[in-house]
């Protein structure tokens, strides 16, 4: 793989007709390819295993589009297996040490 600079006139140009290249052009401009909002770059690397677990879409040049973050569940969920112990039950006590 060769990477470098080219001082001559451009030999080819992205036309923007391919969706993959359109997304890459927006990323190059610092704009999110889906939402259109400015990208906030973070210099801290993310382990590739975490990225791969999200099923990323390769948009070229080492950039990947991740699926949107799901919103948190609505409302507070209560576990159904917890029951209130009746008063006087020997198992019901405060967080202090139980005296026997």
N, CA, C and O atoms as a printed pandas DataFrame, in Angstrom:
     atom_number atom_name residue_name chain_id  residue_number  x_coord  y_coord  z_coord
0              1         N          UNK        A               1    0.851   -1.170    0.000
1              2        CA          UNK        A               1    0.000    0.000    0.000
2              3         C          UNK        A               1    0.896    1.233    0.000
3              4         O          UNK        A               1    1.856    1.303    0.768
4              5         N          UNK        A               2    0.592    2.191   -0.845
5              6        CA          UNK        A               2    1.374    3.406   -0.953
6              7         C          UNK        A               2    0.523    4.595   -0.538
7              8         O          UNK        A               2   -0.620    4.734   -0.972
8              9         N          UNK        A               3    1.075    5.433    0.288
9             10        CA          UNK        A               3    0.390    6.662    0.680
10            11         C          UNK        A               3    1.389    7.799    0.566
11            12         O          UNK        A               3    2.542    7.657    0.971
12            13         N          UNK        A               4    0.960    8.912    0.026
13            14        CA          UNK        A               4    1.860   10.035   -0.122
14            15         C          UNK        A               4    1.125   11.248   -0.649
15            16         O          UNK        A               4   -0.097   11.347   -0.541
16            17         N          UNK        A               5    1.889   12.177   -1.224
17            18        CA          UNK        A               5    1.280   13.385   -1.774
18            19         C          UNK        A               5    1.458   13.398   -3.280
19            20         O          UNK        A               5    2.375   12.777   -3.818
20            21         N          UNK        A               6    0.579   14.104   -3.944
21            22        CA          UNK        A               6    0.616   14.227   -5.399
22            23         C          UNK        A               6    0.660   15.703   -5.723
23            24         O          UNK        A               6   -0.260   16.447   -5.384
24            25         N          UNK        A               7    1.748   16.138   -6.392
25            26        CA          UNK        A               7    1.919   17.560   -6.695
26            27         C          UNK        A               7    1.349   17.942   -8.055
27            28         O          UNK        A               7    1.175   19.126   -8.344
28            29         N          UNK        A               8    1.057   16.947   -8.894
29            30        CA          UNK        A               8    0.531   17.238  -10.223
30            31         C          UNK        A               8   -0.956   17.557  -10.197
31            32         O          UNK        A               8   -1.587   17.603   -9.142
32            33         N          UNK        A               9   -1.495   17.776  -11.392
33            34        CA          UNK        A               9   -2.931   18.041  -11.491
34            35         C          UNK        A               9   -3.708   16.770  -11.156
35            36         O          UNK        A               9   -3.192   15.669  -11.349
36            37         N          UNK        A              10   -4.944   16.902  -10.658
37            38        CA          UNK        A              10   -5.721   15.714  -10.296
38            39         C          UNK        A              10   -5.957   14.811  -11.506
39            40         O          UNK        A              10   -6.295   15.292  -12.588
40            41         N          UNK        A              11   -5.778   13.511  -11.321
41            42        CA          UNK        A              11   -5.990   12.544  -12.397
42            43         C          UNK        A              11   -7.402   11.979  -12.378
43            44         O          UNK        A              11   -7.898   11.511  -13.403
44            45         N          UNK        A              12   -8.049   12.020  -11.227
45            46        CA          UNK        A              12   -9.433   11.569  -11.111
46            47         C          UNK        A              12  -10.069   12.267   -9.932
47            48         O          UNK        A              12   -9.374   12.856   -9.104
48            49         N          UNK        A              13  -11.370   12.206   -9.851
49            50        CA          UNK        A              13  -12.097   12.919   -8.822
50            51         C          UNK        A              13  -13.343   12.123   -8.453
51            52         O          UNK        A              13  -13.955   11.489   -9.313
52            53         N          UNK        A              14  -13.717   12.155   -7.185
53            54        CA          UNK        A              14  -14.956   11.510   -6.773
54            55         C          UNK        A              14  -16.126   12.352   -7.271
55            56         O          UNK        A              14  -16.184   13.558   -7.034
56            57         N          UNK        A              15  -17.040   11.709   -7.954
57            58        CA          UNK        A              15  -18.171   12.447   -8.513
58            59         C          UNK        A              15  -19.326   12.563   -7.541
59            60         O          UNK        A              15  -20.202   13.408   -7.726
60            61         N          UNK        A              16  -19.349   11.736   -6.513
61            62        CA          UNK        A              16  -20.432   11.786   -5.551
62            63         C          UNK        A              16  -21.654   11.004   -5.981
63            64         O          UNK        A              16  -22.739   11.205   -5.436
64            65         N          UNK        A              17  -21.495   10.101   -6.962
65            66        CA          UNK        A              17  -22.651    9.330   -7.420
66            67         C          UNK        A              17  -22.838    8.052   -6.615
67            68         O          UNK        A              17  -23.928    7.479   -6.622
68            69         N          UNK        A              18  -21.828    7.604   -5.942
69            70        CA          UNK        A              18  -21.917    6.377   -5.155
70            71         C          UNK        A              18  -22.228    6.729   -3.700
71            72         O          UNK        A              18  -21.605    7.630   -3.137
72            73         N          UNK        A              19  -23.189    6.027   -3.083
73            74        CA          UNK        A              19  -23.565    6.306   -1.692
74            75         C          UNK        A              19  -22.374    6.193   -0.754
75            76         O          UNK        A              19  -22.214    6.997    0.165
76            77         N          UNK        A              20  -21.534    5.182   -0.994
77            78        CA          UNK        A              20  -20.377    4.963   -0.129
78            79         C          UNK        A              20  -19.435    6.168   -0.195
79            80         O          UNK        A              20  -18.931    6.618    0.833
80            81         N          UNK        A              21  -19.201    6.687   -1.393
81            82        CA          UNK        A              21  -18.305    7.828   -1.537
82            83         C          UNK        A              21  -18.955    9.116   -1.039
83            84         O          UNK        A              21  -18.262    9.993   -0.523
84            85         N          UNK        A              22  -20.277    9.243   -1.184
85            86        CA          UNK        A              22  -20.964   10.416   -0.633
86            87         C          UNK        A              22  -20.769   10.484    0.871
87            88         O          UNK        A              22  -20.502   11.555    1.418
88            89         N          UNK        A              23  -20.902    9.342    1.545
89            90        CA          UNK        A              23  -20.710    9.298    2.992
90            91         C          UNK        A              23  -19.276    9.674    3.344
91            92         O          UNK        A              23  -19.041   10.406    4.306
92            93         N          UNK        A              24  -18.322    9.178    2.571
93            94        CA          UNK        A              24  -16.915    9.472    2.833
94            95         C          UNK        A              24  -16.614   10.957    2.624
95            96         O          UNK        A              24  -15.838   11.540    3.382
96            97         N          UNK        A              25  -17.214   11.571    1.613
97            98        CA          UNK        A              25  -17.008   13.000    1.377
98            99         C          UNK        A              25  -17.541   13.828    2.543
99           100         O          UNK        A              25  -16.917   14.811    2.945
100          101         N          UNK        A              26  -18.686   13.437    3.083
101          102        CA          UNK        A              26  -19.244   14.166    4.225
102          103         C          UNK        A              26  -18.347   14.021    5.450
103          104         O          UNK        A              26  -18.133   14.987    6.182
104          105         N          UNK        A              27  -17.823   12.817    5.676
105          106        CA          UNK        A              27  -16.922   12.600    6.821
106          107         C          UNK        A              27  -15.681   13.464    6.665
107          108         O          UNK        A              27  -15.185   14.026    7.641
108          109         N          UNK        A              28  -15.181   13.570    5.451
109          110        CA          UNK        A              28  -13.997   14.397    5.204
110          111         C          UNK        A              28  -14.273   15.865    5.536
111          112         O          UNK        A              28  -13.375   16.590    5.965
112          113         N          UNK        A              29  -15.524   16.298    5.332
113          114        CA          UNK        A              29  -15.907   17.673    5.659
114          115         C          UNK        A              29  -16.236   17.846    7.140
115          116         O          UNK        A              29  -16.501   18.962    7.587
116          117         N          UNK        A              30  -16.221   16.744    7.910
117          118        CA          UNK        A              30  -16.524   16.821    9.333
118          119         C          UNK        A              30  -18.007   16.786    9.634
119          120         O          UNK        A              30  -18.438   17.240   10.694
120          121         N          UNK        A              31  -18.803   16.242    8.699
121          122        CA          UNK        A              31  -20.254   16.161    8.863
122          123         C          UNK        A              31  -20.656   14.693    8.941
123          124         O          UNK        A              31  -20.171   13.869    8.165
124          125         N          UNK        A              32  -21.543   14.368    9.877
125          126        CA          UNK        A              32  -22.035   12.989   10.005
126          127         C          UNK        A              32  -22.828   12.640    8.750
127          128         O          UNK        A              32  -23.711   13.399    8.352
128          129         N          UNK        A              33  -22.525   11.489    8.111
129          130        CA          UNK        A              33  -23.167   11.158    6.836
130          131         C          UNK        A              33  -24.663   10.882    6.920
131          132         O          UNK        A              33  -25.344   10.951    5.897
132          133         N          UNK        A              34  -25.198   10.575    8.088
133          134        CA          UNK        A              34  -26.632   10.280    8.208
134          135         C          UNK        A              34  -27.398   11.471    8.776
135          136         O          UNK        A              34  -28.388   11.913    8.193
136          137         N          UNK        A              35  -26.938   11.990    9.917
137          138        CA          UNK        A              35  -27.683   13.068   10.584
138          139         C          UNK        A              35  -27.351   14.450   10.035
139          140         O          UNK        A              35  -28.163   15.367   10.157
140          141         N          UNK        A              36  -26.173   14.619    9.432
141          142        CA          UNK        A              36  -25.777   15.923    8.917
142          143         C          UNK        A              36  -25.229   16.860    9.984
143          144         O          UNK        A              36  -24.917   18.014    9.691
144          145         N          UNK        A              37  -25.107   16.378   11.223
145          146        CA          UNK        A              37  -24.579   17.202   12.310
146          147         C          UNK        A              37  -23.054   17.167   12.294
147          148         O          UNK        A              37  -22.467   16.218   11.773
148          149         N          UNK        A              38  -22.399   18.195   12.861
149          150        CA          UNK        A              38  -20.933   18.182   12.925
150          151         C          UNK        A              38  -20.429   17.003   13.758
151          152         O          UNK        A              38  -21.032   16.635   14.766
152          153         N          UNK        A              39  -19.324   16.427   13.322
153          154        CA          UNK        A              39  -18.719   15.299   14.034
154          155         C          UNK        A              39  -17.835   15.844   15.142
155          156         O          UNK        A              39  -17.043   16.760   14.918
156          157         N          UNK        A              40  -17.970   15.277   16.347
157          158        CA          UNK        A              40  -17.090   15.618   17.462
158          159         C          UNK        A              40  -16.049   14.512   17.543
159          160         O          UNK        A              40  -16.345   13.407   17.997
160          161         N          UNK        A              41  -14.835   14.808   17.105
161          162        CA          UNK        A              41  -13.777   13.804   17.057
162          163         C          UNK        A              41  -13.227   13.560   18.447
163          164         O          UNK        A              41  -13.137   14.478   19.263
164          165         N          UNK        A              42  -12.861   12.318   18.709
165          166        CA          UNK        A              42  -12.266   11.914   19.976
166          167         C          UNK        A              42  -10.952   11.223   19.645
167          168         O          UNK        A              42  -10.923   10.322   18.807
168          169         N          UNK        A              43   -9.874   11.627   20.285
169          170        CA          UNK        A              43   -8.564   11.056   19.972
170          171         C          UNK        A              43   -8.299    9.735   20.671
171          172         O          UNK        A              43   -7.322    9.054   20.357
172          173         N          UNK        A              44   -9.163    9.359   21.625
173          174        CA          UNK        A              44   -8.926    8.106   22.330
174          175         C          UNK        A              44   -9.352    6.936   21.453
175          176         O          UNK        A              44  -10.486    6.898   20.976
176          177         N          UNK        A              45   -8.446    5.978   21.238
177          178        CA          UNK        A              45   -8.796    4.830   20.386
178          179         C          UNK        A              45   -9.801    3.907   21.069
179          180         O          UNK        A              45   -9.838    3.793   22.294
180          181         N          UNK        A              46  -10.600    3.263   20.253
181          182        CA          UNK        A              46  -11.581    2.289   20.733
182          183         C          UNK        A              46  -11.091    0.916   20.300
183          184         O          UNK        A              46  -10.704    0.748   19.144
184          185         N          UNK        A              47  -11.095   -0.068   21.187
185          186        CA          UNK        A              47  -10.663   -1.412   20.788
186          187         C          UNK        A              47  -11.494   -1.931   19.611
187          188         O          UNK        A              47  -12.718   -1.804   19.598
188          189         N          UNK        A              48  -10.811   -2.514   18.628
189          190        CA          UNK        A              48  -11.474   -2.990   17.423
190          191         C          UNK        A              48  -12.558   -4.015   17.749
191          192         O          UNK        A              48  -13.564   -4.081   17.043
192          193         N          UNK        A              49  -12.380   -4.808   18.793
193          194        CA          UNK        A              49  -13.386   -5.813   19.159
194          195         C          UNK        A              49  -14.718   -5.145   19.503
195          196         O          UNK        A              49  -15.778   -5.685   19.188
196          197         N          UNK        A              50  -14.673   -3.973   20.147
197          198        CA          UNK        A              50  -15.910   -3.258   20.470
198          199         C          UNK        A              50  -16.575   -2.704   19.216
199          200         O          UNK        A              50  -17.800   -2.714   19.102
200          201         N          UNK        A              51  -15.772   -2.224   18.283
201          202        CA          UNK        A              51  -16.326   -1.712   17.021
202          203         C          UNK        A              51  -16.936   -2.853   16.224
203          204         O          UNK        A              51  -18.039   -2.727   15.692
204          205         N          UNK        A              52  -16.223   -3.959   16.141
205          206        CA          UNK        A              52  -16.684   -5.107   15.364
206          207         C          UNK        A              52  -17.980   -5.695   15.926
207          208         O          UNK        A              52  -18.797   -6.225   15.173
208          209         N          UNK        A              53  -18.169   -5.605   17.232
209          210        CA          UNK        A              53  -19.383   -6.133   17.863
210          211         C          UNK        A              53  -20.627   -5.335   17.478
211          212         O          UNK        A              53  -21.745   -5.819   17.651
212          213         N          UNK        A              54  -20.446   -4.117   16.957
213          214        CA          UNK        A              54  -21.573   -3.261   16.582
214          215         C          UNK        A              54  -22.024   -3.467   15.133
215          216         O          UNK        A              54  -22.928   -2.773   14.667
216          217         N          UNK        A              55  -21.407   -4.408   14.417
217          218        CA          UNK        A              55  -21.703   -4.636   12.991
218          219         C          UNK        A              55  -21.534   -3.350   12.177
219          220         O          UNK        A              55  -22.505   -2.837   11.620
220          221         N          UNK        A              56  -20.299   -2.826   12.108
221          222        CA          UNK        A              56  -20.083   -1.562   11.407
222          223         C          UNK        A              56  -20.201   -1.719    9.891
223          224         O          UNK        A              56  -20.025   -2.810    9.348
224          225         N          UNK        A              57  -20.503   -0.604    9.224
225          226        CA          UNK        A              57  -20.555   -0.560    7.763
226          227         C          UNK        A              57  -19.318    0.196    7.296
227          228         O          UNK        A              57  -19.113    1.347    7.680
228          229         N          UNK        A              58  -18.499   -0.436    6.478
229          230        CA          UNK        A              58  -17.277    0.185    5.967
230          231         C          UNK        A              58  -17.651    1.232    4.928
231          232         O          UNK        A              58  -18.291    0.914    3.925
232          233         N          UNK        A              59  -17.247    2.500    5.168
233          234        CA          UNK        A              59  -17.511    3.539    4.174
234          235         C          UNK        A              59  -16.216    3.981    3.493
235          236         O          UNK        A              59  -16.208    4.968    2.757
236          237         N          UNK        A              60  -15.134    3.263    3.735
237          238        CA          UNK        A              60  -13.879    3.517    3.042
238          239         C          UNK        A              60  -12.884    4.312    3.864
239          240         O          UNK        A              60  -13.244    4.994    4.824
240          241         N          UNK        A              61  -11.625    4.210    3.466
241          242        CA          UNK        A              61  -10.505    4.938    4.073
242          243         C          UNK        A              61  -10.384    4.728    5.573
243          244         O          UNK        A              61   -9.921    5.617    6.288
244          245         N          UNK        A              62  -10.793    3.569    6.054
245          246        CA          UNK        A              62  -10.672    3.266    7.469
246          247         C          UNK        A              62  -11.787    3.820    8.336
247          248         O          UNK        A              62  -11.709    3.737    9.562
248          249         N          UNK        A              63  -12.822    4.384    7.727
249          250        CA          UNK        A              63  -13.973    4.896    8.478
250          251         C          UNK        A              63  -15.097    3.878    8.441
251          252         O          UNK        A              63  -15.318    3.207    7.433
252          253         N          UNK        A              64  -15.803    3.774    9.560
253          254        CA          UNK        A              64  -16.922    2.837    9.672
254          255         C          UNK        A              64  -18.133    3.571   10.222
255          256         O          UNK        A              64  -18.014    4.427   11.098
256          257         N          UNK        A              65  -19.289    3.224    9.699
257          258        CA          UNK        A              65  -20.542    3.793   10.174
258          259         C          UNK        A              65  -21.165    2.805   11.146
259          260         O          UNK        A              65  -21.447    1.662   10.785
260          261         N          UNK        A              66  -21.379    3.252   12.386
261          262        CA          UNK        A              66  -21.954    2.386   13.411
262          263         C          UNK        A              66  -23.463    2.591   13.464
263          264         O          UNK        A              66  -23.953    3.661   13.102
264          265         N          UNK        A              67  -24.208    1.578   13.909
265          266        CA          UNK        A              67  -25.661    1.752   14.026
266          267         C          UNK        A              67  -25.981    2.777   15.112
267          268         O          UNK        A              67  -25.159    3.013   15.998
268          269         N          UNK        A              68  -27.165    3.389   15.056
269          270        CA          UNK        A              68  -27.507    4.384   16.079
270          271         C          UNK        A              68  -27.594    3.757   17.466
271          272         O          UNK        A              68  -27.923    2.580   17.614
272          273         N          UNK        A              69  -27.296    4.558   18.462
273          274        CA          UNK        A              69  -27.370    4.098   19.847
274          275         C          UNK        A              69  -28.838    4.048   20.240
275          276         O          UNK        A              69  -29.576    5.016   20.056
276          277         N          UNK        A              70  -29.253    2.912   20.781
277          278        CA          UNK        A              70  -30.668    2.780   21.148
278          279         C          UNK        A              70  -30.965    3.625   22.372
279          280         O          UNK        A              70  -30.103    3.790   23.235
280          281         N          UNK        A              71  -32.167    4.161   22.459
281          282        CA          UNK        A              71  -32.517    4.944   23.647
282          283         C          UNK        A              71  -32.691    4.028   24.852
283          284         O          UNK        A              71  -32.947    2.835   24.689
284          285         N          UNK        A              72  -32.557    4.569   26.048
285          286        CA          UNK        A              72  -32.748    3.727   27.234
286          287         C          UNK        A              72  -34.199    3.264   27.328
287          288         O          UNK        A              72  -35.088    3.895   26.756
288          289         N          UNK        A              73  -34.443    2.177   28.040
289          290        CA          UNK        A              73  -35.823    1.707   28.178
290          291         C          UNK        A              73  -36.691    2.757   28.869
291          292         O          UNK        A              73  -36.226    3.475   29.754
292          293         N          UNK        A              74  -37.937    2.836   28.460
293          294        CA          UNK        A              74  -38.830    3.823   29.064
294          295         C          UNK        A              74  -39.361    3.297   30.395
295          296         O          UNK        A              74  -39.709    2.122   30.517
296          297         N          UNK        A              75  -39.416    4.160   31.364
297          298        CA          UNK        A              75  -39.928    3.771   32.675
298          299         C          UNK        A              75  -38.942    2.913   33.444
299          300         O          UNK        A              75  -38.002    2.356   32.877
300          301         N          UNK        A              76  -39.170    2.816   34.728
301          302        CA          UNK        A              76  -38.302    1.995   35.573
302          303         C          UNK        A              76  -38.850    0.587   35.619
303          304         O          UNK        A              76  -40.035    0.379   35.881
304          305         N          UNK        A              77  -38.006   -0.355   35.369
305          306        CA          UNK        A              77  -38.444   -1.751   35.378
306          307         C          UNK        A              77  -38.193   -2.349   36.753
307          308         O          UNK        A              77  -37.118   -2.170   37.325
308          309         N          UNK        A              78  -39.164   -3.044   37.275
309          310        CA          UNK        A              78  -39.045   -3.716   38.559
310          311         C          UNK        A              78  -38.877   -5.208   38.324
311          312         O          UNK        A              78  -39.646   -5.804   37.571
312          313         N          UNK        A              79  -37.894   -5.811   38.948
313          314        CA          UNK        A              79  -37.782   -7.268   38.841
314          315         C          UNK        A              79  -39.025   -7.929   39.450
315          316         O          UNK        A              79  -39.488   -7.525   40.517
316          317         N          UNK        A              80  -39.547   -8.920   38.782
317          318        CA          UNK        A              80  -40.785   -9.552   39.239
318          319         C          UNK        A              80  -40.546  -10.607   40.302
319          320         O          UNK        A              80  -41.499  -11.070   40.928
320          321         N          UNK        A              81  -39.306  -10.998   40.523
321          322        CA          UNK        A              81  -39.060  -12.073   41.479
322          323         C          UNK        A              81  -38.822  -11.575   42.906
323          324         O          UNK        A              81  -38.539  -12.381   43.792
324          325         N          UNK        A              82  -38.930  -10.265   43.147
325          326        CA          UNK        A              82  -38.735   -9.735   44.492
326          327         C          UNK        A              82  -40.089   -9.579   45.182
327          328         O          UNK        A              82  -41.039   -9.053   44.602
328          329         N          UNK        A              83  -40.159  -10.042   46.424
329          330        CA          UNK        A              83  -41.396   -9.908   47.190
330          331         C          UNK        A              83  -41.088   -9.220   48.507
331          332         O          UNK        A              83  -39.966   -9.287   49.010
332          333         N          UNK        A              84  -42.084   -8.566   49.054
333          334        CA          UNK        A              84  -41.940   -7.917   50.356
334          335         C          UNK        A              84  -42.163   -8.962   51.436
335          336         O          UNK        A              84  -43.179   -9.657   51.437
336          337         N          UNK        A              85  -41.215   -9.072   52.351
337          338        CA          UNK        A              85  -41.365  -10.020   53.458
338          339         C          UNK        A              85  -42.341   -9.451   54.484
339          340         O          UNK        A              85  -42.356   -8.243   54.720
340          341         N          UNK        A              86  -43.143  -10.296   55.085
341          342        CA          UNK        A              86  -44.084   -9.799   56.102
342          343         C          UNK        A              86  -43.340   -9.350   57.354
343          344         O          UNK        A              86  -42.247   -9.827   57.658
344          345         N          UNK        A              87  -43.972   -8.410   58.077
345          346        CA          UNK        A              87  -43.379   -7.954   59.342
346          347         C          UNK        A              87  -43.249   -9.135   60.285
347          348         O          UNK        A              87  -44.131   -9.993   60.325
348          349         N          UNK        A              88  -42.186   -9.193   61.030
349          350        CA          UNK        A              88  -41.971  -10.277   61.977
350          351         C          UNK        A              88  -41.210  -11.446   61.379
351          352         O          UNK        A              88  -40.825  -12.352   62.120
352          353         N          UNK        A              89  -40.976  -11.470   60.081
353          354        CA          UNK        A              89  -40.208  -12.553   59.455
354          355         C          UNK        A              89  -38.757  -12.405   59.896
355          356         O          UNK        A              89  -38.209  -11.303   59.869
356          357         N          UNK        A              90  -38.140  -13.496   60.297
357          358        CA          UNK        A              90  -36.770  -13.437   60.819
358          359         C          UNK        A              90  -35.766  -12.986   59.751
359          360         O          UNK        A              90  -34.675  -12.530   60.095
360          361         N          UNK        A              91  -36.104  -13.102   58.492
361          362        CA          UNK        A              91  -35.186  -12.688   57.415
362          363         C          UNK        A              91  -35.258  -11.186   57.147
363          364         O          UNK        A              91  -34.377  -10.635   56.486
364          365         N          UNK        A              92  -36.299  -10.517   57.653
365          366        CA          UNK        A              92  -36.463   -9.089   57.409
366          367         C          UNK        A              92  -35.713   -8.320   58.488
367          368         O          UNK        A              92  -36.062   -8.398   59.666
368          369         N          UNK        A              93  -34.693   -7.583   58.093
369          370        CA          UNK        A              93  -33.906   -6.800   59.029
370          371         C          UNK        A              93  -33.272   -5.646   58.288
371          372         O          UNK        A              93  -33.250   -5.621   57.058
372          373         N          UNK        A              94  -32.761   -4.697   59.036
373          374        CA          UNK        A              94  -32.081   -3.563   58.427
374          375         C          UNK        A              94  -30.695   -4.006   57.989
375          376         O          UNK        A              94  -30.328   -5.172   58.137
376          377         N          UNK        A              95  -29.952   -3.094   57.464
377          378        CA          UNK        A              95  -28.608   -3.426   56.996
378          379         C          UNK        A              95  -27.599   -3.539   58.133
379          380         O          UNK        A              95  -26.425   -3.816   57.887
380          381         N          UNK        A              96  -28.034   -3.331   59.362
381          382        CA          UNK        A              96  -27.128   -3.520   60.498
382          383         C          UNK        A              96  -26.962   -5.010   60.746
383          384         O          UNK        A              96  -27.730   -5.828   60.238
384          385         N          UNK        A              97  -25.972   -5.345   61.515
385          386        CA          UNK        A              97  -25.698   -6.756   61.787
386          387         C          UNK        A              97  -26.842   -7.333   62.614
387          388         O          UNK        A              97  -27.266   -6.740   63.607
388          389         N          UNK        A              98  -27.326   -8.475   62.200
389          390        CA          UNK        A              98  -28.436   -9.124   62.885
390          391         C          UNK        A              98  -27.911   -9.800   64.157
391          392         O          UNK        A              98  -26.899  -10.501   64.128
392          393         N          UNK        A              99  -28.617   -9.576   65.274
393          394        CA          UNK        A              99  -28.228  -10.214   66.537
394          395         C          UNK        A              99  -29.011  -11.497   66.685
395          396         O          UNK        A              99  -30.229  -11.506   66.507
396          397         N          UNK        A             100  -28.333  -12.572   67.005
397          398        CA          UNK        A             100  -28.996  -13.868   67.173
398          399         C          UNK        A             100  -29.321  -14.156   68.599
399          400         O          UNK        A             100  -29.881  -15.209   68.903
